[in-house]
Amino acid sequence: MQEIIKVNDIIEINYACRGYCKLPYRNHPNGCPNFGKHNECPPKVKLFKDVFNTNKDLYFIIEEFNLKEHIEKMKQKHPHWSIFQLKNLLYWQGGVRHRLYMKVLKFIADKGDTNGMMIYTLLPEAMGVIVINTALKVGIPIEKTPTNKIFKIALVGYRIDNNNNTKGISKQKSMLEY
């Protein structure tokens, strides 16, 4: 599978999806504990339309993680753990995020963005991008409730000209200064 896919003509936007973060899930009756606390999370992060220039290229950068294989390895180490413990994202998400972040930085560097116009988000859903639907349109076999593979997806594009207010969106220059 491709790790970089141009999504200009197929990206699906619906700002109501930002509310998904507040939906309850296991051990989180009020939804994601990061909602409203981090600049890259809703409602603080800007909307897609206010930041990304849709007249220029937009890309999905994809990091694939084999959840099924991870569960099997964890089962061998911890045979008495429940499926929830075996799948727990605390044991794998940090590494997947880091690999995705590194792919994004390499992609931007390879594009030769010397004027800092390229931006990215590791959380496109927070900006109103329906990642699952867009991923399915380009052939990524994403599962709504993953059992086999997980696809962590970033969105990379160009900021709207003269838009200096990109709170919650990572600009190449600021990320490389760390």
Protein Blocks (a to p, Z undefined) as FASTA:
>chain_A
ZZbdcfklmoccdfklmmmmmpccehianopfkgokamkbcfkbccfklmpcckbccddd
dddddfklmmmmmmmmmmmbcfklmmomklmmmmmmmmmmmmmmmmmmmnopanopaccd
fblmlnopafklmmmmnopacdfbdckbccdddddddddehiablghiacfklmmmZZ
